[in-house]
């Protein structure tokens, strides 16, 4: 009789673990689904930053290519990982850096607006994704 009670308690405990892990997977699975699109968009915006000096909008090619490559790599990595808090923070900070570039260097008006808008979108998406991840 005591052996049966132990077996029942063990089954209840295992069921609780299954429920807990299911709830965990459900919670973080939904968060990951919400976060992945921001990573894809940030990855594409990183590629855009790489293309900016190549299409003749000007700017320091090295800075834009390196920053764009970092944003693209981290953005696509975040999208692929689907749980990406640190990657989204990195992209948010890089987006703020892109916004700052026109104010730190003499750039043309077209390039300035391109960098401010692209940086703002990258930063907003990065911060948005980190906020979703915390909920």
Kinemage of the C-alpha trace (Angstrom):
@kinemage 1
@onewidth
@group {chain A} dominant
@subgroup {mainchain}
@vectorlist {calphas} color= white
{ca unk a 1} P 0.000 0.000 0.000
{ca unk a 2} L 2.752 2.466 0.907
{ca unk a 3} L 4.516 1.600 -2.332
{ca unk a 4} L 1.395 2.527 -4.339
{ca unk a 5} L 1.104 5.871 -2.518
{ca unk a 6} L 4.734 6.678 -3.328
{ca unk a 7} L 4.111 5.786 -6.955
{ca unk a 8} L 1.010 8.052 -7.086
{ca unk a 9} L 2.915 10.955 -5.493
{ca unk a 10} L 5.744 10.454 -7.964
{ca unk a 11} L 3.268 10.542 -10.874
{ca unk a 12} L 1.656 13.731 -9.487
{ca unk a 13} L 5.070 15.325 -9.140
{ca unk a 14} L 6.006 14.359 -12.713
{ca unk a 15} L 2.678 15.696 -14.012
{ca unk a 16} L 3.407 18.987 -12.259
{ca unk a 17} L 6.799 19.151 -13.966
{ca unk a 18} L 5.226 18.488 -17.340
{ca unk a 19} L 2.674 21.220 -16.734
{ca unk a 20} L 5.363 23.632 -15.599
{ca unk a 21} L 7.608 22.920 -18.561
{ca unk a 22} L 4.613 23.126 -20.917
{ca unk a 23} L 3.641 26.518 -19.489
{ca unk a 24} L 7.253 27.664 -19.760
{ca unk a 25} L 7.479 26.531 -23.369
{ca unk a 26} L 4.137 28.094 -24.175
{ca unk a 27} L 5.119 31.410 -22.590
{ca unk a 28} L 8.542 31.701 -24.161
{ca unk a 29} L 7.404 30.188 -27.417
{ca unk a 30} L 4.838 32.975 -27.818
{ca unk a 31} L 7.402 35.605 -26.815
{ca unk a 32} L 9.829 34.206 -29.344
{ca unk a 33} L 7.185 34.379 -32.058
{ca unk a 34} L 6.598 38.055 -31.229
{ca unk a 35} L 10.294 38.929 -31.146
{ca unk a 36} L 11.455 37.228 -34.323
{ca unk a 37} L 9.978 39.747 -36.775
{ca unk a 38} L 11.891 42.638 -35.188
{ca unk a 39} L 15.113 40.701 -35.642
{ca unk a 40} L 14.366 40.138 -39.328
{ca unk a 41} L 13.568 43.810 -39.891
{ca unk a 42} L 16.712 44.895 -38.044
{ca unk a 43} L 18.762 42.462 -40.130
{ca unk a 44} L 17.369 43.948 -43.325
{ca unk a 45} L 18.024 47.485 -42.048
{ca unk a 46} L 21.614 46.453 -41.322
{ca unk a 47} L 21.960 45.384 -44.956
{ca unk a 48} L 20.480 48.742 -45.962
{ca unk a 49} L 23.192 50.544 -43.980
{ca unk a 50} L 25.832 48.529 -45.830
{ca unk a 51} L 24.278 49.598 -49.142
{ca unk a 52} L 23.959 53.323 -48.281
{ca unk a 53} L 27.540 54.336 -49.214
{ca unk a 54} L 27.517 51.997 -52.194
{ca unk a 55} L 24.505 53.684 -53.818
{ca unk a 56} L 26.070 57.114 -53.540
{ca unk a 57} L 24.408 58.676 -50.511
{ca unk a 58} L 27.870 59.413 -49.098
{ca unk a 59} L 29.177 58.912 -45.624
{ca unk a 60} L 32.124 57.107 -44.129
{ca unk a 61} L 31.993 53.759 -45.857
{ca unk a 62} L 33.937 51.921 -43.161
{ca unk a 63} L 31.685 53.123 -40.329
{ca unk a 64} L 28.471 52.361 -42.167
{ca unk a 65} L 29.588 48.959 -43.435
{ca unk a 66} L 30.822 47.834 -39.996
{ca unk a 67} L 27.756 49.172 -38.173
{ca unk a 68} L 25.401 47.762 -40.809
{ca unk a 69} L 27.132 44.386 -40.695
{ca unk a 70} L 26.854 44.273 -36.890
{ca unk a 71} L 23.161 45.198 -36.983
{ca unk a 72} L 22.472 42.644 -39.739
{ca unk a 73} L 24.350 39.832 -37.993
{ca unk a 74} L 22.812 40.496 -34.585
{ca unk a 75} L 19.333 41.040 -36.091
{ca unk a 76} L 19.344 37.833 -38.124
{ca unk a 77} L 20.864 35.961 -35.181
{ca unk a 78} L 18.077 37.241 -32.930
{ca unk a 79} L 15.463 36.142 -35.475
{ca unk a 80} L 17.010 32.689 -35.769
{ca unk a 81} L 17.427 32.186 -32.002
{ca unk a 82} L 13.850 33.299 -31.238
{ca unk a 83} L 14.808 34.123 -27.640
{ca unk a 84} L 17.074 37.037 -28.011
{ca unk a 85} L 17.131 39.535 -25.183
{ca unk a 86} L 20.816 40.425 -25.399
{ca unk a 87} L 20.789 40.589 -29.200
{ca unk a 88} L 17.895 43.044 -29.158
{ca unk a 89} L 19.677 45.212 -26.569
{ca unk a 90} L 22.770 45.274 -28.795
{ca unk a 91} L 20.695 46.311 -31.801
{ca unk a 92} L 18.898 48.991 -29.787
{ca unk a 93} L 22.230 50.485 -28.720
{ca unk a 94} L 23.639 50.237 -32.258
{ca unk a 95} L 20.510 52.013 -33.524
{ca unk a 96} L 21.161 54.876 -31.106
{ca unk a 97} L 24.740 54.992 -32.389
{ca unk a 98} L 23.518 55.259 -35.980
{ca unk a 99} L 21.292 58.179 -34.961
{ca unk a 100} L 24.322 59.909 -33.407
{ca unk a 101} L 26.576 59.587 -36.504
{ca unk a 102} L 25.197 62.628 -38.376
{ca unk a 103} L 25.642 64.797 -35.288
{ca unk a 104} L 29.238 63.676 -34.751
{ca unk a 105} L 30.416 64.100 -38.331
{ca unk a 106} L 29.721 66.467 -41.192
{ca unk a 107} L 27.344 64.627 -43.483
{ca unk a 108} L 24.965 65.685 -46.223
{ca unk a 109} L 21.286 66.243 -45.494
{ca unk a 110} L 20.140 63.108 -47.352
{ca unk a 111} L 22.595 60.887 -45.515
{ca unk a 112} L 21.752 62.514 -42.181
{ca unk a 113} L 18.045 61.792 -42.574
{ca unk a 114} L 18.753 58.274 -43.821
{ca unk a 115} L 20.885 57.530 -40.768
{ca unk a 116} L 18.513 59.141 -38.272
{ca unk a 117} L 15.472 57.306 -39.623
{ca unk a 118} L 17.264 53.946 -39.976
{ca unk a 119} L 18.849 54.261 -36.535
{ca unk a 120} L 15.543 55.231 -34.953
{ca unk a 121} L 13.771 52.216 -36.452
{ca unk a 122} L 16.554 49.833 -35.359
{ca unk a 123} L 16.580 51.285 -31.836
{ca unk a 124} L 12.786 51.275 -31.483
{ca unk a 125} L 12.521 47.681 -32.691
{ca unk a 126} L 15.344 46.622 -30.383
{ca unk a 127} L 13.777 48.251 -27.328
{ca unk a 128} L 10.311 46.994 -28.324
{ca unk a 129} L 11.564 43.430 -28.603
{ca unk a 130} L 13.310 43.609 -25.211
{ca unk a 131} L 10.117 44.949 -23.627
{ca unk a 132} L 8.119 42.060 -25.120
{ca unk a 133} L 10.693 39.570 -23.921
{ca unk a 134} L 10.350 40.810 -20.328
{ca unk a 135} L 6.559 40.436 -20.253
